Amino acid sequence: MQGITAMKVPDKYEPKNTDEFGTFDRAMTKLLAVPADELQRKIKKHKKRKKKSKTSESGPSRDSA
């Protein structure tokens, strides 16, 4: 496993708000608190739903004609 290193930030970078990095840290903490198997299940469910909606809304492709 790779070691965790500091993210490289461009020299002229200005944060959108004063708590931008705190917001990121809280979001990542919540994400990492979810068990991996539950996260994988949600990803598969999302991909399946996305694939289903994508195929149902489009008709035959132009290339196949």
C-alpha angles and dihedrals in degrees: 000000000000120000120250112254133183116271115250111242121195115250095243095045117134119188118240090232138001094260099045095120092044089053090051092048092051092048092050092047090054091046094050091048090066113091113251095237091054091049092050090049091052092048092051091047091050093048091048091050091045092049092047094051092044094054095042096052097047124070126211114320122253091236094062094057 
